[in-house]
């Protein structure tokens, strides 16, 4: 509780939220790949990686600010 109330609370929450959301979003990406079997070239892989990173950052940032 003390860490959450301090100035480092947001950083601590983000440090916990980011790995969890990143792996969750990557899991969703793999489920989509398994189901639709598409997007397996270098350009699509790079785009989906950027999308995963961006979505994870947004979700983690939102969770850290709660």
N, CA, C and O of each residue as an XYZ file, in Angstrom:
264
protein
N       0.825     -1.180      0.000
C       0.000      0.000      0.000
C       0.874      1.251      0.000
O       0.558      2.242     -0.658
N       1.966      1.192      0.737
C       2.851      2.355      0.817
C       3.476      2.664     -0.536
O       3.592      3.831     -0.912
N       3.878      1.634     -1.267
C       4.465      1.850     -2.597
C       3.411      2.401     -3.546
O       3.702      3.312     -4.322
N       2.214      1.877     -3.503
C       1.136      2.349     -4.366
C       0.775      3.803     -4.128
O       0.370      4.502     -5.057
N       0.914      4.258     -2.917
C       0.573      5.633     -2.581
C       1.727      6.601     -2.831
O       1.521      7.814     -2.876
N       2.935      6.072     -2.993
C       4.091      6.953     -3.196
C       4.196      7.375     -4.660
O       3.394      6.974     -5.504
N       5.207      8.196     -4.933
C       5.438      8.649     -6.304
C       5.862      7.523     -7.231
O       5.685      7.631     -8.445
N       6.412      6.460     -6.698
C       6.836      5.314     -7.504
C       5.713      4.315     -7.756
O       5.920      3.301     -8.424
N       4.540      4.593     -7.231
C       3.413      3.663     -7.370
C       3.044      3.395     -8.810
O       2.805      2.248     -9.188
N       2.996      4.442     -9.624
C       2.635      4.279    -11.032
C       3.692      3.465    -11.770
O       3.363      2.614    -12.596
N       4.952      3.727    -11.469
C       6.044      2.987    -12.106
C       5.997      1.517    -11.693
O       6.188      0.628    -12.522
N       5.743      1.270    -10.422
C       5.658     -0.107     -9.934
C       4.493     -0.849    -10.588
O       4.633     -2.004    -10.992
N       3.355     -0.187    -10.689
C       2.188     -0.824    -11.318
C       2.450     -1.103    -12.794
O       2.087     -2.164    -13.301
N       3.082     -0.150    -13.486
C       3.408     -0.355    -14.899
C       4.396     -1.511    -15.059
O       4.286     -2.300    -15.997
N       5.361     -1.611    -14.140
C       6.360     -2.682    -14.201
C       5.733     -4.063    -14.039
O       6.262     -5.051    -14.547
N       4.644     -4.129    -13.355
C       3.927     -5.405    -13.215
C       2.962     -5.607    -14.375
O       2.832     -6.718    -14.891
N       2.287     -4.544    -14.786
C       1.241     -4.669    -15.807
C       1.803     -4.939    -17.198
O       1.203     -5.698    -17.960
N       2.943     -4.337    -17.551
C       3.435     -4.467    -18.921
C       3.772     -5.906    -19.305
O       3.294     -6.366    -20.342
N       4.573     -6.648    -18.521
C       4.854     -8.033    -18.940
C       3.603     -8.895    -19.051
O       3.495     -9.741    -19.939
N       2.663     -8.670    -18.140
C       1.434     -9.467    -18.182
C       0.610     -9.159    -19.435
O       0.150    -10.074    -20.119
N       0.428     -7.882    -19.730
C      -0.363     -7.528    -20.907
C       0.354     -7.877    -22.191
O      -0.281     -8.285    -23.164
N       1.678     -7.722    -22.213
C       2.452     -8.066    -23.409
C       2.279     -9.543    -23.752
O       2.016     -9.883    -24.905
N       2.421    -10.406    -22.780
C       2.283    -11.837    -23.043
C       0.841    -12.218    -23.367
O       0.606    -13.126    -24.164
N      -0.110    -11.542    -22.768
C      -1.517    -11.796    -23.066
C      -1.830    -11.413    -24.517
O      -2.482    -12.172    -25.234
N      -1.365    -10.236    -24.945
C      -1.613     -9.781    -26.318
C      -0.880    -10.677    -27.314
O      -1.416    -10.978    -28.380
N       0.344    -11.108    -26.978
C       1.059    -12.042    -27.863
C       0.314    -13.371    -27.974
O       0.292    -13.986    -29.040
N      -0.288    -13.806    -26.889
C      -1.081    -15.034    -26.932
C      -2.282    -14.888    -27.849
O      -2.619    -15.815    -28.586
N      -2.930    -13.731    -27.809
C      -4.050    -13.480    -28.714
C      -3.569    -13.491    -30.163
O      -4.237    -14.038    -31.041
N      -2.393    -12.876    -30.411
C      -1.842    -12.870    -31.769
C      -1.595    -14.300    -32.261
O      -1.885    -14.617    -33.415
N      -1.065    -15.157    -31.398
C      -0.811    -16.543    -31.804
C      -2.103    -17.305    -32.055
O      -2.159    -18.145    -32.953
N      -3.130    -17.029    -31.283
C      -4.421    -17.672    -31.532
C      -4.963    -17.254    -32.895
O      -5.481    -18.082    -33.644
N      -4.840    -15.955    -33.216
C      -5.283    -15.471    -34.527
C      -4.471    -16.122    -35.634
O      -5.031    -16.533    -36.650
N      -3.150    -16.221    -35.450
C      -2.308    -16.879    -36.456
C      -2.723    -18.329    -36.657
O      -2.795    -18.805    -37.790
N      -3.000    -19.037    -35.552
C      -3.403    -20.443    -35.663
C      -4.749    -20.597    -36.364
O      -4.961    -21.550    -37.114
N      -5.644    -19.667    -36.119
C      -6.985    -19.780    -36.672
C      -7.049    -19.360    -38.138
O      -7.690    -20.028    -38.949
N      -6.387    -18.254    -38.480
C      -6.505    -17.715    -39.833
C      -5.339    -18.059    -40.748
O      -5.470    -17.921    -41.964
N      -4.210    -18.501    -40.217
C      -3.019    -18.888    -40.977
C      -2.710    -17.860    -42.068
O      -2.738    -18.161    -43.261
N      -2.414    -16.636    -41.616
C      -2.034    -15.583    -42.544
C      -1.093    -14.614    -41.840
O      -1.014    -14.595    -40.612
N      -0.379    -13.807    -42.626
C       0.517    -12.823    -42.056
C       1.888    -13.348    -41.729
O       2.531    -12.862    -40.799
N       2.349    -14.332    -42.475
C       3.643    -14.931    -42.198
C       4.706    -14.480    -43.192
O       5.360    -15.313    -43.819
N       4.882    -13.175    -43.339
C       6.005    -12.651    -44.104
C       6.672    -11.574    -43.258
O       6.125    -11.160    -42.237
N       7.845    -11.122    -43.673
C       8.622    -10.205    -42.839
C       7.886     -8.899    -42.550
O       7.931     -8.401    -41.425
N       7.216     -8.343    -43.546
C       6.507     -7.084    -43.336
C       5.351     -7.240    -42.348
O       5.171     -6.403    -41.464
N       4.586     -8.291    -42.494
C       3.454     -8.525    -41.586
C       3.928     -8.812    -40.165
O       3.296     -8.379    -39.202
N       5.022     -9.529    -40.032
C       5.563     -9.822    -38.701
C       6.008     -8.532    -38.012
O       5.743     -8.340    -36.826
N       6.680     -7.655    -38.746
C       7.137     -6.390    -38.167
C       5.951     -5.519    -37.765
O       5.969     -4.900    -36.700
N       4.927     -5.467    -38.603
C       3.746     -4.660    -38.289
C       3.003     -5.215    -37.073
O       2.576     -4.459    -36.200
N       2.855     -6.530    -37.024
C       2.133     -7.104    -35.884
C       2.936     -6.954    -34.597
O       2.350     -6.822    -33.523
N       4.260     -6.974    -34.684
C       5.080     -6.769    -33.489
C       4.927     -5.350    -32.959
O       4.829     -5.144    -31.750
N       4.908     -4.371    -33.860
C       4.692     -2.987    -33.440
C       3.295     -2.806    -32.850
O       3.120     -2.087    -31.866
N       2.313     -3.453    -33.448
C       0.952     -3.380    -32.941
C       0.859     -3.988    -31.539
O       0.216     -3.420    -30.657
N       1.496     -5.132    -31.336
C       1.494     -5.777    -30.021
C       2.154     -4.876    -28.990
O       1.640     -4.730    -27.881
N       3.278     -4.273    -29.333
C       3.973     -3.386    -28.396
C       3.117     -2.162    -28.069
O       3.024     -1.761    -26.909
N       2.495     -1.572    -29.082
C       1.665     -0.394    -28.853
C       0.442     -0.689    -28.012
O       0.118      0.065    -27.094
N      -0.235     -1.772    -28.314
C      -1.427     -2.148    -27.542
C      -1.040     -2.458    -26.098
O      -1.741     -2.074    -25.161
N       0.075     -3.153    -25.928
C       0.525     -3.485    -24.574
C       0.885     -2.237    -23.775
O       0.569     -2.138    -22.590
N       1.544     -1.290    -24.427
C       1.886     -0.034    -23.750
C       0.634      0.729    -23.332
O       0.561      1.261    -22.224
N      -0.348      0.778    -24.225
C      -1.593      1.492    -23.912
C      -2.356      0.842    -22.751
O      -2.800      1.528    -21.830
N      -2.500     -0.458    -22.802
C      -3.229     -1.148    -21.744
C      -2.487     -1.039    -20.421
O      -3.101     -0.810    -19.379
N      -1.157     -1.205    -20.461
C      -0.365     -1.119    -19.239
C      -0.393      0.280    -18.650
O      -0.502      0.454    -17.436
N      -0.292      1.279    -19.523
C      -0.363      2.664    -19.044
C      -1.691      2.970    -18.392
O      -1.748      3.627    -17.352
N      -2.767      2.490    -19.011
C      -4.087      2.686    -18.421
C      -4.224      1.972    -17.091
O      -4.801      2.518    -16.150
N      -3.701      0.759    -17.002
C      -3.791      0.010    -15.756
C      -2.943      0.663    -14.659
O      -3.320      0.658    -13.488
N      -1.799      1.223    -15.050
C      -0.927      1.857    -14.057
C      -1.546      3.137    -13.492
O      -1.262      3.517    -12.356
N      -2.377      3.788    -14.272
C      -2.992      5.032    -13.812
C      -4.249      4.809    -12.975
O      -4.773      5.759    -12.393
N      -4.732      3.596    -12.906
C      -5.920      3.306    -12.095
C      -5.628      3.406    -10.620
O      -6.520      3.191     -9.799
